């Protein structure tokens, strides 16, 4: 494991070695095994609560992660939905997080305002993820501990504005004063160093980590990612204004056709976007069907490796970038 190169507000807040957050990936993908590997390698990961709808199964994941990290702090991803059933489940999850003394949460979707009091009371740090700086300003006023701003390059849900991560990284530090992470298309240490130089406190990586050995997804799919160059990334579900950046497979092409036809009824989309298709693809390695989160940063995922080995490469690259900056300095 590489020595710490940077000390930021987020490394200090979370007690982590490197300013690297590994965002929650799909229901059940970011589980205890993967998140523990991220934490043990010096970053912060988030178990996706939506992947464990049964309360006791969710609690078991938290306890397993704590055991695997020898008691180190770890995070949980909470998706905030406006549906009544989802709200009840969210309240139950927050109660379990408090009982299990989880360190932090990555909230996304709707506003975290409704769960902030309970999370604060439990001493849980809240990092809210947004797709544009305009939302970062709003959530900062709510009193979250940090904000994560993702650009259009991110796999998963980049929002509707199509603003690049490069622009977000330069703009967000001017707009908010709270600790800040930038995500979307990030997979190298030079990007980490550049993002910190622009004023952020950490980066968020997702697609780059899909080849981690500790993820349970099928080796055939990981090998496909290693062979890919990121050009198979496409944004679909634009007709529903639920933009989703995924692998351009058969399901994505069907959804893109619905978008082009002006479809607005979710039932027409349902056969192509069901979560069961995605889970089956990850289990079998057959990636023809399913909404598979896929950002262009997979171009950097050039080998199936442990999380620690990936982090080592990132930090070595960051150190080279810092040296290059020193070499480029004018004598005057």
N, C-alpha and C positions, 0 to 999 in steps of 0.2 A: 504494500500500500504506500502510495506516494505521500510525502510530507505535505502539510498545508502550505499553499502558496498565497492564499488570500484570506483576509479577515474582513467580513462585511457584517452589516446589520442582521442579515438572515443567518449567517453561520453562527453569530453570537446568540441570536434568539433561539435557534433550534439546537445549538450545541453540536454542530456537525463540522467535519473536517474540511469538506469541499463545498463551494457554493453551487451545488448541483441538486436539483429537485427532479424526481422521476414521477411524472404525473400519472394519475390513475388511468389504466388502460382497459376499457371495456369491462362489462360485468363479469367478475370472476377471473379476469386475466391477471390483474395485479392482486395476488393473494399473499398469504403470510410468507411463503417461501421466497417469493421474489422481493417483497418489501424488506424482509430481513436481510437479504443479500445486499440491497441498496444501502440500508443503514449500516451494516457491517463494513461496507466499502467506503463509508465516509460521507454518504449523501443522505437525502430524506426521500422516502417513498410513502405511498398512500394505498392502503388496502381499499378496494372499491366496495363500499357497503352494499350497493345495488346487486352485487354478485352473490350475496348471502342473505336472501330475504327472510329466512328463518332466524329468529333472534338468537337462539342457542348456537346455531351454526356460525353466526356472525361473532358471537362472544368467543367461541372456540378458536376462530381465526385470530382474534386479538391476543388471546392467551398463548397461542402457538407462536405468534410473531414475537411476543415478549420473551418467550423461552429461547427462541432462536437467536435473539439479539442480546441475550444475557442481561435483560432489563433495560436496554437502551430505549430512548424515546423513538416512537415511530408515528406515522400519520395515517389518516383515513380519508378517503374521498367521499363526500356527501353530495349527491345530486338533489337539488331543490326543485321540486315540481309543484305546480299549482293544484294538482288533483287531490281531492280530499283523502282518498285511500293512501296516496303517497305521503301526504302530510302526516297522517297518523303513524305510518311506518318510520318516517324521519324522526319524529319525536321519540319513538321507542329506541331508535339507533343512538340518538343523542344521550338518552338516559344510560344506555349501556356503555357508551364512550366515557361518560363521567364516572361510572362505577369501576371501569377498568383503567382509569387514569391515563387515557391516551394523551400524547403530547400535543398533537396539532391536527387540524383538518384542512383539507383542500375542498372548499365549497365551490359549486358551479351550478349553472342553470339560472334559477331565479334569484331574487335578492335574499341574502342570509339574515335579513333583519329579524325575522320571526324566531330564529334559533340562537341569535347572538346572546341574549341574556343568559340562557341556560349554559351555553358554552363558556361564557365569561365566568359564571359562577363556579364552574368546574375547573377553571384555570387552563382551559384548552386554547391554544393559539389558533387563530382563524386566518387562513390565507385564501382569499376569494379570487377565483379565476374569471377573467372577462375577455371578450374579443375585441375591445376597442378602448381607447383612452377615455372617451366620454363616460363610459361606465366605471372606469377606475376612479374618476373624480367622485362619482356618486357614492360608491361603496366606501371610499376613504372617509367620507363624512359620517358614515354609520359607525365607524370606530373599529373596523377590522384591524388585525395586527399587521397584515401585509396584503399586497395585491399582486396577482399574477396576470400579466397581459400577454395574450397570444396573438400572433399575426396570422395572415392568410395562409402561411406555409404549414400550419400545424395539421397533423393528421387528426381526424375526429371532427370537432365542430369549431370552425374558424370564425363563425359569425357571418353577417351578411354584407359587410362593408368592403371586404377584399383589400384591407390595408396590410402591407407587407410587414414582416417582423423587423426589418431594418428601420422602417419609419417608426414603428411602435417603440423600438428600443431607444431611439433618439428623442422621441416626443414625451414618453411617459415620465421620465425623471424630471421634466420641466413642469409636468402637470400635477404630480402628487408628491408629497413629502414623506409618506410612510415607506417602510421597506418594500422593495419591488423586485419581482422576478420577471424575466422575459422568456417566452416560449414560441415555438413555431419554426421548423426548419433547422434547429440547432443540433449539432452532433459532433462538433470538434472543439478542441481547446482554444484555437485561435478565435472562434466565435465567442467562447466564454470570455476570453480576455477582452475582446472588443466590446462585448455587452457591458462588462464591468466598467470599462473606460467611459462608456456613454452615460453611466450613472446608475445602472441597476446593481442589485445586491446578490443576484443568483440567476441561473438559467434553469429552464424547465425542459427536460428531454422526454420524448415519448417514442416516436417511430424509430429513433436510433437504437432504442433498447429492446426492440422486438426480437433481436437475435441473442438475447441473454440466455445463457445455459439454464438459469434458474426458472425461466418461464416454462410453463407446462405445455405450451402450444407445440404442435407436431414439428419434428425436425425437418420434414419435407418443406413446410412453409418457411421455416427459417432459412433453409438453403435457397429457396426461391428469392428471398429478400437479399441474400448475399450476392446472387447473380444479377440483381436488378440495378437500375441506375436512377431510380426515382421518377422517371418519366411516365410511369403508369399511375401516377397520382391524379385524381380527378375530383371535382366538387359536384355533388349531385343533391337532389331534394331541394333545388332552388325554387321549384314551383310552390312548395309548402313554406318557403322562407325558413327552412330548417337546414341550412347548408351543411353538408357533410363531406369531408375530404376522405376518400377511400381508394382502395385498389380498383382499377378499371377492369373489373371482371364482368361476367354475364349479368349479374344482378345490377351492377352499377350502370351498365349499358341500358338495361330495361328501365331503370329509374330515370336516366337521362332522357330517354325517349318520352316518358311521361311528362318530364319537365318541359321538353320542347313542344309537346302537344298542348300545353297549358292546363294540365290536370291540377285540380285543387282538392279533390276528394281523397283523404288518406286511405280509404279502403282500396283504392286502385293501386296504391303503393304497397300496401301491407304484405302481399305475397313475396315481395322482393326484399323487404327490409326487416323481416322477422328475426329476432335475436337467436332463434334456434338454428337458423342457417349459418350465422356467424360462429356460434359455438361448435357446430358440426365441422366447419372448415378448419377451425383451430385444432379440433380433436383428431381429424383424419389427415390433414395436410392438403386436402382437395380444396383449392381456393377459387373454384369457378363460381361459387354462389356465396352470398352473404355480404353484409356491409362491413368490410374489413378496414378499420382505420389505417391510413397509409399516407404519410407525408413524404415530401421529396428528400428529407434528411436520411431516408433509407440508403441513399447513395453512399453514406459514410459507414453503413453497417456491412463491412466487407468480410466479416468472419463471425462464426458462432463462438462466443467467448463468455467467460464468467463476467458478472457485473464488475467485479474488482479489476479484471483485465481491461474492460472497456474504460473504466474510470482512470486507470493508469495511463492509457493512451491519451485520453482527453487532457489530463493534467500535464503530461509530457509535452503535448502540443501547445498547451497554454504557456508553458515555460519558454518554448522556442519562440512563440509570438512575442512574449515580453522582451526576450533578448533582441529580436528583430527591431522592435521599437527603440530600444536603446541604441542599436547600430544606426538607425535612421536619424537620430538626433543630430541637429546641426551643431558644429563646434561652438558657434556663437550663442 
